């Protein structure tokens, strides 16, 4: 269990600053397009996980 928490922490420590830097480098149009793509991908995935859990 500790190993998985360590991996999560490492991923968060590197992923958060990288994501912030990426979002700061994008212009408004690119940011809106990225948000749209993430929403289209994440919404069905979230629904699928919710259906699997219940």
Secondary structure as the mmCIF struct_conf table of DSSP 4:
data_model
#
loop_
_struct_conf.conf_type_id
_struct_conf.id
_struct_conf.beg_label_comp_id
_struct_conf.beg_label_asym_id
_struct_conf.beg_label_seq_id
_struct_conf.end_label_comp_id
_struct_conf.end_label_asym_id
_struct_conf.end_label_seq_id
HELX_RH_AL_P HELX_RH_AL_P1 UNK A 2 UNK A 25
BEND BEND1 UNK A 26 UNK A 26
HELX_RH_AL_P HELX_RH_AL_P2 UNK A 28 UNK A 53
#
